[in-house]
Amino acid sequence: MTSVAPYQLGNPLSKVHADAAEGQKAHASWSPTVVAVAGEDYCIVAGSTRMSTGFSILTRDASMLLQLSDKVVIASAGMQADRKALHKLLQHRNVMYQHNHGRPMSVSATAQLLSNTLYYKRFFPFYTFNLCAGLDEQGRGAVYNYDAIGSYERSGYFCQGSGKELIQPVLDNQLGADSPLLLPPRATITALPLEQGDKVEILIITKDGTRRDELQLKLD
């Protein structure tokens, strides 16, 4: 990113440039990783819980997952403020849907709602990277991945966030390739980005409901 000169006394334009640089820095921070994998009758959604900016860890227990029902979960990486605002808006519209229709929102309806919400903000988009996951009307696992302004597609698995470059190739190899490679033992894998660590929050969605679990990671 191009360096910006600090604020200079008597030069109002330098203050604007400095504020813009700080805004870009804030938007570039706080990007953990979320991943979802769909199966024949289940869906697994996971998100790291560390929230950091630069070399500072702000919290070790920030949830990236929004459970809208027993069969639908939204996972979002990106800027903390935008993620909170998006989840609050989706939760509100989910409650209104249940009041109006008398039933929980399906995963396909939630996927369309998220797409519409992101597209509505396309001129000043939420700085979030989202997945919608759950079980469809036939009980099969479903994962929907999105770009910044709401275009989406259904896939069997996907990853978003700062760890995408590391995790997506592994998913492609293990779940998408005809002959997967043998992975090294987990204890030997130490090259994690700074934004990843502490623990992973995991939601396992089946026809019997949703079960929550945790996986411990490095604490440094």
Solvent accessible surface area in square Angstrom, and as a share of the most:
residue,aa,sasa,rsa
1,M,176,0.78
2,T,119,0.69
3,S,105,0.68
4,V,67,0.38
5,A,56,0.44
6,P,105,0.66
7,Y,108,0.41
8,Q,91,0.40
9,L,170,0.85
10,G,71,0.68
11,N,58,0.30
12,P,104,0.66
13,L,106,0.53
14,S,8,0.05
15,K,91,0.38
16,V,90,0.52
17,H,89,0.40
18,A,21,0.16
19,D,75,0.39
20,A,53,0.41
21,A,22,0.17
22,E,100,0.45
23,G,30,0.29
24,Q,97,0.43
25,K,107,0.45
26,A,37,0.28
27,H,61,0.27
28,A,70,0.54
29,S,13,0.08
30,W,56,0.20
31,S,17,0.11
32,P,2,0.01
33,T,7,0.04
34,V,0,0.00
35,V,30,0.17
36,A,1,0.00
37,V,34,0.20
38,A,22,0.17
39,G,17,0.17
40,E,130,0.58
41,D,82,0.43
42,Y,83,0.32
43,C,0,0.00
44,I,63,0.32
45,V,0,0.00
46,A,11,0.09
47,G,2,0.02
48,S,5,0.03
49,T,4,0.02
50,R,2,0.01
51,M,22,0.10
52,S,4,0.02
53,T,43,0.25
54,G,56,0.54
55,F,194,0.81
56,S,61,0.39
57,I,54,0.27
58,L,82,0.41
59,T,45,0.26
60,R,109,0.40
61,D,101,0.52
62,A,11,0.08
63,S,52,0.34
64,M,2,0.01
65,L,19,0.09
66,L,27,0.14
67,Q,64,0.28
68,L,13,0.06
69,S,24,0.15
70,D,89,0.46
71,K,91,0.38
72,V,2,0.01
73,V,0,0.00
74,I,0,0.00
75,A,1,0.00
76,S,0,0.00
77,A,0,0.00
78,G,1,0.01
79,M,26,0.12
80,Q,38,0.17
81,A,55,0.43
82,D,28,0.15
83,R,5,0.02
84,K,114,0.48
85,A,49,0.38
86,L,0,0.00
87,H,18,0.08
88,K,156,0.66
89,L,53,0.26
90,L,0,0.00
91,Q,65,0.29
92,H,108,0.48
93,R,87,0.32
94,N,2,0.01
95,V,62,0.36
96,M,90,0.40
97,Y,41,0.16
98,Q,64,0.29
99,H,140,0.62
100,N,111,0.57
101,H,103,0.46
102,G,68,0.65
103,R,128,0.47
104,P,81,0.51
105,M,12,0.05
106,S,32,0.21
107,V,0,0.00
108,S,48,0.31
109,A,33,0.26
110,T,0,0.00
111,A,1,0.01
112,Q,84,0.37
113,L,30,0.15
114,L,0,0.00
115,S,12,0.08
116,N,79,0.40
117,T,2,0.01
118,L,2,0.01
119,Y,112,0.43
120,Y,168,0.64
121,K,65,0.27
122,R,85,0.31
123,F,173,0.72
124,F,156,0.65
125,P,55,0.35
126,F,19,0.08
127,Y,79,0.30
128,T,3,0.01
129,F,68,0.28
130,N,1,0.00
131,L,0,0.00
132,C,0,0.00
133,A,1,0.00
134,G,0,0.00
135,L,5,0.03
136,D,14,0.07
137,E,116,0.52
138,Q,123,0.55
139,G,28,0.27
140,R,106,0.39
141,G,9,0.09
142,A,0,0.00
143,V,0,0.00
144,Y,17,0.07
145,N,13,0.07
146,Y,13,0.05
147,D,70,0.36
148,A,50,0.39
149,I,70,0.35
150,G,3,0.03
151,S,71,0.46
152,Y,78,0.30
153,E,106,0.47
154,R,108,0.39
155,S,33,0.22
156,G,38,0.37
157,Y,43,0.16
158,F,40,0.17
159,C,0,0.00
160,Q,12,0.05
161,G,16,0.15
162,S,36,0.24
163,G,2,0.02
164,K,65,0.28
165,E,133,0.60
166,L,90,0.45
167,I,58,0.29
168,Q,26,0.12
169,P,72,0.46
170,V,59,0.34
171,L,21,0.10
172,D,65,0.34
173,N,32,0.16
174,Q,60,0.27
175,L,91,0.45
176,G,51,0.49
177,A,44,0.34
178,D,150,0.78
179,S,89,0.58
180,P,70,0.44
181,L,128,0.64
182,L,177,0.88
183,L,84,0.42
184,P,76,0.48
185,P,91,0.57
186,R,142,0.52
187,A,95,0.74
188,T,87,0.51
189,I,91,0.46
190,T,108,0.63
191,A,82,0.63
192,L,60,0.30
193,P,35,0.22
194,L,68,0.34
195,E,52,0.23
196,Q,10,0.05
197,G,0,0.00
198,D,4,0.02
199,K,37,0.16
200,V,24,0.14
201,E,16,0.07
202,I,34,0.17
203,L,1,0.01
204,I,35,0.18
205,I,0,0.00
206,T,43,0.25
207,K,151,0.64
208,D,125,0.65
209,G,17,0.16
210,T,38,0.22
211,R,139,0.51
212,R,133,0.48
213,D,64,0.33
214,E,91,0.41
215,L,74,0.37
216,Q,105,0.47
217,L,39,0.19
218,K,68,0.29
219,L,120,0.60
220,D,116,0.60
